[in-house]
Amino acid sequence: YCGSRSNLTVDHVVPRSKGGPSSWDNIVASCAPCNRRKGSASPRQAGMMLNRQPSAPSPHVFIHVASPTIPAVWRAYLAA
């Protein structure tokens, strides 16, 4: 919501308490203060806006988490 990249948590855009699913199109990374501020409200109710719409991450995210330095021999098998 604020663009911070520190102290990140997972936020449900439509809160679970309001029936929101734990799916890629309903969860975003949110700093802890913004997540607390939003609470169990929708972004609109909390007066907050998403920086971008949630979506499934690229498979490359998981590769980078598993191995921050991609071995050169892997590059032939990864999409550009």
SEMIMAR-730701 format. One record per residue (C-alpha): residue number from 1; x, y, z. Coordinates in nm, 3 decimals. Layout:
// residues N
<atom><tise>NUM</tise><X>X</X><Y>Y</Y><Z>Z</Z></atom>
...
//
This chain:
// residues 80
<atom><tise>1</tise><X>0.000</X><Y>0.000</Y><Z>0.000</Z></atom>
<atom><tise>2</tise><X>0.277</X><Y>0.245</Y><Z>0.091</Z></atom>
<atom><tise>3</tise><X>0.550</X><Y>0.086</Y><Z>-0.122</Z></atom>
<atom><tise>4</tise><X>0.778</X><Y>-0.007</Y><Z>0.168</Z></atom>
<atom><tise>5</tise><X>0.992</X><Y>-0.317</Y><Z>0.113</Z></atom>
<atom><tise>6</tise><X>1.079</X><Y>-0.375</Y><Z>0.478</Z></atom>
<atom><tise>7</tise><X>0.898</X><Y>-0.553</Y><Z>0.760</Z></atom>
<atom><tise>8</tise><X>0.672</X><Y>-0.723</Y><Z>0.503</Z></atom>
<atom><tise>9</tise><X>0.367</X><Y>-0.931</Y><Z>0.584</Z></atom>
<atom><tise>10</tise><X>0.100</X><Y>-1.102</Y><Z>0.374</Z></atom>
<atom><tise>11</tise><X>-0.228</X><Y>-0.914</Y><Z>0.349</Z></atom>
<atom><tise>12</tise><X>-0.558</X><Y>-1.045</Y><Z>0.217</Z></atom>
<atom><tise>13</tise><X>-0.708</X><Y>-0.768</Y><Z>-0.001</Z></atom>
<atom><tise>14</tise><X>-1.057</X><Y>-0.901</Y><Z>0.075</Z></atom>
<atom><tise>15</tise><X>-1.004</X><Y>-1.003</Y><Z>0.439</Z></atom>
<atom><tise>16</tise><X>-1.048</X><Y>-1.369</Y><Z>0.530</Z></atom>
<atom><tise>17</tise><X>-1.300</X><Y>-1.254</Y><Z>0.792</Z></atom>
<atom><tise>18</tise><X>-1.511</X><Y>-1.125</Y><Z>0.500</Z></atom>
<atom><tise>19</tise><X>-1.476</X><Y>-1.446</Y><Z>0.296</Z></atom>
<atom><tise>20</tise><X>-1.161</X><Y>-1.354</Y><Z>0.103</Z></atom>
<atom><tise>21</tise><X>-0.963</X><Y>-1.654</Y><Z>-0.023</Z></atom>
<atom><tise>22</tise><X>-0.592</X><Y>-1.722</Y><Z>0.025</Z></atom>
<atom><tise>23</tise><X>-0.526</X><Y>-1.711</Y><Z>-0.350</Z></atom>
<atom><tise>24</tise><X>-0.267</X><Y>-1.524</Y><Z>-0.555</Z></atom>
<atom><tise>25</tise><X>-0.530</X><Y>-1.277</Y><Z>-0.677</Z></atom>
<atom><tise>26</tise><X>-0.627</X><Y>-1.182</Y><Z>-0.319</Z></atom>
<atom><tise>27</tise><X>-0.294</X><Y>-1.158</Y><Z>-0.135</Z></atom>
<atom><tise>28</tise><X>-0.030</X><Y>-0.886</Y><Z>-0.147</Z></atom>
<atom><tise>29</tise><X>0.290</X><Y>-0.802</Y><Z>0.036</Z></atom>
<atom><tise>30</tise><X>0.223</X><Y>-0.526</Y><Z>0.285</Z></atom>
<atom><tise>31</tise><X>0.443</X><Y>-0.362</Y><Z>0.547</Z></atom>
<atom><tise>32</tise><X>0.327</X><Y>-0.449</Y><Z>0.898</Z></atom>
<atom><tise>33</tise><X>0.208</X><Y>-0.094</Y><Z>0.982</Z></atom>
<atom><tise>34</tise><X>-0.012</X><Y>-0.080</Y><Z>0.669</Z></atom>
<atom><tise>35</tise><X>-0.146</X><Y>-0.430</Y><Z>0.737</Z></atom>
<atom><tise>36</tise><X>-0.240</X><Y>-0.330</Y><Z>1.093</Z></atom>
<atom><tise>37</tise><X>-0.394</X><Y>-0.003</Y><Z>0.969</Z></atom>
<atom><tise>38</tise><X>-0.608</X><Y>-0.187</Y><Z>0.712</Z></atom>
<atom><tise>39</tise><X>-0.709</X><Y>-0.456</Y><Z>0.963</Z></atom>
<atom><tise>40</tise><X>-1.023</X><Y>-0.640</Y><Z>0.857</Z></atom>
<atom><tise>41</tise><X>-1.140</X><Y>-0.366</Y><Z>0.622</Z></atom>
<atom><tise>42</tise><X>-1.125</X><Y>-0.354</Y><Z>0.244</Z></atom>
<atom><tise>43</tise><X>-0.865</X><Y>-0.117</Y><Z>0.099</Z></atom>
<atom><tise>44</tise><X>-1.144</X><Y>0.125</Y><Z>0.003</Z></atom>
<atom><tise>45</tise><X>-1.293</X><Y>0.117</Y><Z>0.354</Z></atom>
<atom><tise>46</tise><X>-0.948</X><Y>0.183</Y><Z>0.502</Z></atom>
<atom><tise>47</tise><X>-0.881</X><Y>0.468</Y><Z>0.257</Z></atom>
<atom><tise>48</tise><X>-0.587</X><Y>0.278</Y><Z>0.106</Z></atom>
<atom><tise>49</tise><X>-0.499</X><Y>0.194</Y><Z>-0.253</Z></atom>
<atom><tise>50</tise><X>-0.307</X><Y>-0.098</Y><Z>-0.397</Z></atom>
<atom><tise>51</tise><X>0.010</X><Y>-0.005</Y><Z>-0.586</Z></atom>
<atom><tise>52</tise><X>-0.073</X><Y>-0.284</Y><Z>-0.834</Z></atom>
<atom><tise>53</tise><X>-0.326</X><Y>-0.561</Y><Z>-0.866</Z></atom>
<atom><tise>54</tise><X>-0.226</X><Y>-0.893</Y><Z>-0.707</Z></atom>
<atom><tise>55</tise><X>-0.128</X><Y>-1.177</Y><Z>-0.938</Z></atom>
<atom><tise>56</tise><X>0.055</X><Y>-1.508</Y><Z>-0.933</Z></atom>
<atom><tise>57</tise><X>0.432</X><Y>-1.465</Y><Z>-0.914</Z></atom>
<atom><tise>58</tise><X>0.661</X><Y>-1.567</Y><Z>-1.196</Z></atom>
<atom><tise>59</tise><X>0.825</X><Y>-1.908</Y><Z>-1.153</Z></atom>
<atom><tise>60</tise><X>1.156</X><Y>-1.719</Y><Z>-1.155</Z></atom>
<atom><tise>61</tise><X>1.074</X><Y>-1.581</Y><Z>-0.809</Z></atom>
<atom><tise>62</tise><X>1.094</X><Y>-1.930</Y><Z>-0.664</Z></atom>
<atom><tise>63</tise><X>1.421</X><Y>-2.000</Y><Z>-0.845</Z></atom>
<atom><tise>64</tise><X>1.575</X><Y>-1.680</Y><Z>-0.709</Z></atom>
<atom><tise>65</tise><X>1.460</X><Y>-1.761</Y><Z>-0.356</Z></atom>
<atom><tise>66</tise><X>1.604</X><Y>-2.112</Y><Z>-0.378</Z></atom>
<atom><tise>67</tise><X>1.928</X><Y>-1.999</Y><Z>-0.542</Z></atom>
<atom><tise>68</tise><X>1.998</X><Y>-1.623</Y><Z>-0.545</Z></atom>
<atom><tise>69</tise><X>2.282</X><Y>-1.678</Y><Z>-0.794</Z></atom>
<atom><tise>70</tise><X>2.155</X><Y>-1.863</Y><Z>-1.101</Z></atom>
<atom><tise>71</tise><X>2.414</X><Y>-2.113</Y><Z>-1.224</Z></atom>
<atom><tise>72</tise><X>2.512</X><Y>-2.046</Y><Z>-1.585</Z></atom>
<atom><tise>73</tise><X>2.419</X><Y>-2.402</Y><Z>-1.689</Z></atom>
<atom><tise>74</tise><X>2.056</X><Y>-2.337</Y><Z>-1.579</Z></atom>
<atom><tise>75</tise><X>2.010</X><Y>-2.034</Y><Z>-1.806</Z></atom>
<atom><tise>76</tise><X>1.943</X><Y>-2.244</Y><Z>-2.117</Z></atom>
<atom><tise>77</tise><X>1.637</X><Y>-2.390</Y><Z>-1.944</Z></atom>
<atom><tise>78</tise><X>1.489</X><Y>-2.062</Y><Z>-1.818</Z></atom>
<atom><tise>79</tise><X>1.264</X><Y>-1.835</Y><Z>-2.021</Z></atom>
<atom><tise>80</tise><X>1.414</X><Y>-1.497</Y><Z>-2.102</Z></atom>
//
